[in-house]
């Protein structure tokens, strides 16, 4: 059901591997729009975690690089342990613009959608990373529609990482 953006309790999850150059800007840009920012430092060796902490994030660390999927799961586990109504997934490299967060939050609150997917213009439309991102979004959308949890979505994602048509509950906020 729709709710006001003010009533939403939002946690941002930013998986990051060797993103010391950009992660502080992402955290600083997102923080005013959410209740907490979790940065999952996925085994970085360049000071990513320290930069994220300095910018005000709660940093969760993997001792070694386990991959973006594991970093996302670690962040979502932290969100599920808290009092949050929404999770916002952002990249740590400024590929996603922090200034778009208010529009995403407003769309989620106003529409009551289970999933809001921003359109990101990628340099290569057929990139493997983009295909995996769409597959993860699809897995989460299907799991939410069926009342399943994020662990179920993660299992589906690991079993079927190929891109599929987006589920109808996934809405686009129209970000360019």
N, C-alpha and C positions, 0 to 999 in steps of 0.2 A: 504494500500500500504506500502511496506517496507520503512523504514527510517533509518538513521544512529542512532546508540545508543547515539551519542552526541546531535542529534536534539530532542530526546525524552525528554519530561518534565515529570518526574516521582515523584509521591508521594507515600511513604510507609504508610500503615495503620497497626498498631499493636494493636489489642484488648488485654487488659491485666486485669486480676483480681488476685490480691495478687501475683504479680510476681516481687516483689522488689529484690529478689535474682538474677534474670537473666536479667531483662529488660534493664538495662544500657549496658550490653554487646551486646544485640541485637541492640539497638539504635546505639551504637558506631560502630558496624560492618556494619550496613546498611547505615549510613549517608554518607560515601564517594561516594556511588553509586547512590544516589537519590537527588532530589532537596529539599525535605522536608520529615521529618518523623513525622507522627501523631501517638501518642499513645493515645488510648481511655482507660482511667482508669475507669473501670466498677465497681465503688463502692468499690475499694480496701481499706483495713484498715491497710496495712503494709508498707505504704510509697512508693508504686509503682509509683505514679505520681511524687513525688519529685525526685526519682532516675531517672526517664525518663527525667525530665526537666534538671537535672544536666548533663545528657549525651547529651543534645542538641535537644530533641524532643519538638514539640508543643504538649501540653497535653490537651486533651478534657476530661472533667470529667462527669461521671454519679454520682449523689448523692447516689444512691443505685445500687446494682447489678441487671442489667437488662438482662444479658445473652450475649453470644458471638455474636449472630445474630444481636441484637440491637447495640452492640458495633461496629460491622463491618459496619452497616448502618450509624451510626453516623460518622465514619471515611470517608466513601464514600461520604456522603453529603458534608463534608469539602473539599474533593478532587474536587467534581463537581463544587464547588463554585470558584475554582481557575483555573489557566491557564495550567492544566496538560493534557498530552496526554495519560498517563498510570497510573495505580494504582497497587501497589505491596502489597499483603496481606501476613503478616508474623505473626507467633505466638510470644508471649513475653517470652516464656520459653526455648528458644534455641532448640526447636524441629526442626525448620527450621534453616539451617546454613547460617549466613550472608555471608560467603565466596562464596556461590552459587549465590548470587544476580547478579554479572556481567554476568554470563551465562544466567540467566533468561532474563535480560535486552537485551542482544545481540540477543537471540532467538526472543523476541518480536519485536525488531527493524528490524532484517533481514528478518523475515518471513512475517511480516504484519498481523500475526494472531491476532484475536480479543481476544483470551484467550490463555495463556500459563500455563499449569498445571505441576508443578514439581511432580515427584513421590516421596512420602515420605514413608519410610519403617516404619510402625507402629508396636509396640509390639504385638498388637492383630489385625489381618487383618479384623476381623468381628466386630470391636468396633463400638458402636453407634456413637461416635464422628466422626469417619472416614466416615461412611455412610452419616451423615449430611453434612460433608464437600464436599463430592462428589455431593450430591444433590444441594448444593448451587452453586458449579461450573457449574453443568448442567443448573440450572435455569438462571444463568448469561449468559452462552453460548447461550441458546435458545433466551433469550431476545435480546442479541446483534445481533444475526443472523437475527432476525425479525425487527431490528431497534427500539426496545423498550428501555425504560430507566431502571435504576437500581431499581426504585420503583416497576416496573412491575416484575422484577426478584425476588425481595423480596416477593411480593405477591404470586408468583408461588411457591417460596420456602416454605412459611408458609402453603400453601394449600397442597403441596405434598412433604413432607420431606423425602420420601423414596429414596434409591439409584436407578439410572437408568444408562443405557449405556451412556457413554460420547458422546456428540454431535461431529460430525466430525470436527468442527472448533476448538475444544479444542486440542491443540498440547502439547506434552510432550517434555521437554527439556532434558530428560534422566539423571536427577540427581539421584544419589543413596544415 
